[in-house]
Amino acid sequence: MFNELYPSDPDRVKPFVYEDAGTLSLHFDISAIQSRMRRDDPAALDLDYTRAMMGCLLFEPQPKSMLMIGLGGGSLPKYCRKHLPQADITVVEINPHVIAMRETFCVPPDDARFRVLCDDGAAFVATAPPRHDVILVDGFSYDGQPEALSTPAFYADCRAALAAGGVLVVNLHADGGNRVVFACDERAMRRCAAEFRPRLAALDEVHRRTLRGCAERLARALA
């Protein structure tokens, strides 16, 4: 029974869903939420760290190509597919059990500009062409953040997969919480810091609402 619940490969652990009156959440164990969806607005970003990750729009407000490592309940993919209609979105998820729950979490079916692939995220990035304006890394297994998504080689591959001026955003699980890290070339970082207020004001209203609770933290981090 132990081996059935916790197989030797943590990337194949089957998640479960916890439901209450207003939300559905995805878990590998009850102590940590992997993803949470509002019933009244499945494409909304309900968790603070997911809203912070959309700070990528301050660097690239109209991304044409987005690569996401980790599906979970699909919070970021759903938001981006709905509110960034110009973006081609590829989501890579290693755990087939997670992908099997995509309908439960209202993840749209694949189409010409949106697809979910069952693959190893680190291996996928290693061969990805250098065309992505945004790469979002939010990949976790039962054991936490996989080692393959935490190596210098992985981050070098992410850099190589970015288009010129592109931005990498990574969710790191630190001290029981989430720490969101942004990476891009130094010139783009300095430009975003200098133009933070006008860039935020120029975003569509839905994105300004999304970033409202974390905008000051983003501004301080850039400064």
C-alpha positions in Angstrom: 0.0 0.0 0.0 2.8 2.4 0.8 4.3 1.9 -2.7 0.9 2.5 -4.3 0.4 5.8 -2.5 4.0 7.0 -2.7 5.8 5.4 -5.7 9.5 5.6 -6.0 9.1 8.3 -8.7 7.6 11.4 -7.0 6.7 12.8 -10.4 4.0 10.1 -10.7 2.3 10.6 -7.3 -1.5 11.0 -7.9 -2.9 14.3 -6.6 -6.3 14.8 -5.0 -8.8 17.6 -4.9 -10.2 19.3 -1.9 -13.4 21.2 -2.3 -15.3 23.8 -0.3 -18.2 26.1 -1.2 -16.1 28.5 -3.2 -13.0 26.8 -4.4 -11.3 23.6 -5.6 -7.7 23.0 -4.6 -5.1 20.5 -5.8 -2.9 18.7 -3.3 -0.3 16.0 -3.1 -0.8 16.1 0.7 -3.2 18.1 2.8 -0.5 20.3 4.3 0.3 22.2 1.0 -1.8 23.6 -1.7 -0.5 23.1 -5.2 -3.2 25.1 -6.9 -6.5 26.7 -6.1 -9.4 27.6 -8.4 -12.4 29.9 -7.7 -15.7 28.3 -8.8 -17.1 31.7 -9.8 -14.1 32.6 -11.9 -12.0 29.6 -13.0 -9.5 31.8 -14.8 -8.8 34.1 -11.9 -5.5 33.9 -10.0 -6.6 33.0 -6.5 -3.1 32.5 -4.9 -0.9 35.5 -4.3 2.3 34.0 -5.7 0.5 33.4 -9.1 -0.5 37.0 -9.3 3.1 38.0 -8.5 4.3 35.8 -11.3 2.2 37.9 -13.8 4.7 40.7 -13.1 6.3 39.3 -16.2 3.9 41.6 -18.1 5.8 44.6 -16.8 8.8 43.3 -18.8 6.8 42.0 -21.8 3.2 43.3 -21.9 2.3 41.5 -25.1 4.2 38.2 -25.2 3.8 36.3 -28.4 5.3 33.0 -27.1 5.0 31.7 -23.5 6.4 28.5 -22.1 5.2 27.2 -18.7 6.8 24.4 -16.7 4.2 22.8 -14.4 0.5 22.6 -15.0 -1.0 22.0 -11.5 -4.5 23.2 -11.5 -3.8 25.4 -14.5 -4.1 28.8 -12.9 -1.4 30.6 -14.9 -2.2 28.8 -18.2 -5.9 29.6 -17.9 -5.3 33.3 -17.0 -2.9 33.8 -19.8 -5.0 32.0 -22.4 -8.0 34.1 -21.5 -6.4 37.5 -21.1 -3.4 37.4 -23.5 -5.2 36.4 -26.8 -2.1 37.1 -28.9 0.1 34.6 -27.0 1.0 31.1 -28.1 1.2 29.0 -24.9 2.9 25.7 -24.3 2.6 24.0 -20.9 4.8 21.1 -20.0 3.7 18.8 -17.1 5.6 15.6 -16.2 2.9 14.0 -14.1 0.1 12.3 -16.2 -2.2 12.2 -13.2 -2.1 16.0 -13.0 -2.9 16.3 -16.7 -5.8 13.9 -16.2 -7.4 16.4 -13.9 -7.4 19.3 -16.3 -11.2 19.1 -16.9 -11.8 19.2 -13.2 -9.9 22.5 -13.1 -11.5 23.9 -16.3 -8.2 23.8 -18.2 -9.3 24.4 -21.8 -8.7 21.8 -24.5 -5.6 22.1 -26.8 -6.0 24.3 -29.8 -3.9 26.1 -32.3 -2.4 28.4 -29.7 -2.7 26.5 -26.5 -1.3 23.0 -25.6 -0.5 20.9 -22.6 2.3 18.4 -23.1 3.2 15.4 -20.9 7.0 15.7 -20.8 10.0 16.3 -18.5 10.2 20.1 -18.2 14.0 20.2 -17.9 14.5 18.0 -20.9 12.0 20.0 -22.9 13.7 23.3 -22.2 17.1 21.9 -23.1 15.9 21.5 -26.7 13.5 24.5 -26.9 14.2 27.1 -29.6 15.2 30.6 -28.5 11.8 32.2 -29.2 9.9 32.4 -25.9 9.1 35.9 -24.6 8.2 34.6 -21.2 9.1 31.3 -19.4 7.2 30.6 -16.2 8.6 27.8 -14.0 6.2 26.5 -11.3 7.0 22.8 -11.2 6.6 20.8 -8.0 6.2 17.2 -7.1 5.2 15.4 -3.9 8.8 15.9 -2.7 8.9 19.6 -3.5 10.8 21.3 -6.3 12.5 18.7 -8.4 16.3 18.8 -8.5 16.2 18.9 -12.3 14.5 22.3 -12.2 17.0 23.7 -9.8 20.4 23.2 -11.5 22.7 25.8 -13.2 22.3 23.7 -16.4 18.5 24.1 -16.3 18.7 27.9 -15.8 21.2 28.1 -18.6 18.8 26.2 -20.9 16.0 28.6 -19.9 18.2 31.6 -20.8 18.9 30.0 -24.2 15.2 29.4 -24.8 14.3 33.0 -24.3 13.9 35.4 -27.1 15.9 38.7 -27.0 14.6 40.7 -24.1 12.6 37.8 -22.7 12.0 37.2 -19.0 12.2 34.1 -16.8 9.9 33.8 -13.7 10.4 31.1 -11.2 8.3 30.1 -8.2 10.6 28.9 -5.4 9.3 27.3 -2.3 11.2 28.8 0.6 10.6 28.6 4.4 7.1 27.3 4.0 6.0 30.0 1.5 6.6 31.1 -2.1 9.4 33.3 -3.4 9.0 34.6 -6.9 12.2 35.3 -8.8 12.5 37.3 -12.1 15.5 37.0 -14.4 16.3 38.8 -17.6 19.3 40.7 -19.1 20.5 43.6 -17.0 19.5 46.3 -19.5 15.8 45.0 -19.5 15.8 44.9 -15.7 17.1 48.5 -15.4 14.6 49.7 -18.0 11.7 48.1 -16.2 12.8 49.6 -12.9 13.0 53.1 -14.3 9.7 52.8 -16.1 7.8 50.8 -13.5 4.8 53.2 -12.9 4.0 54.0 -16.5 4.4 50.4 -17.5 2.0 49.3 -14.8 -0.5 52.1 -15.7 -0.3 51.0 -19.4 -1.4 47.4 -18.7 -5.0 46.3 -19.4 -7.3 46.8 -16.4 -7.5 43.1 -15.7 -3.7 42.9 -15.3 -3.6 46.0 -13.1 -6.2 44.4 -10.8 -4.2 41.2 -10.8 -1.0 43.0 -9.8 -2.6 45.5 -7.4 -1.7 43.5 -4.2 1.9 42.9 -5.2 2.8 46.0 -7.2 4.6 47.7 -4.3 6.7 44.6 -3.5 7.6 44.3 -7.2 8.6 48.0 -7.3 10.8 47.6 -4.2 12.4 44.5 -5.6 13.3 46.2 -8.8 14.7 49.2 -7.0 
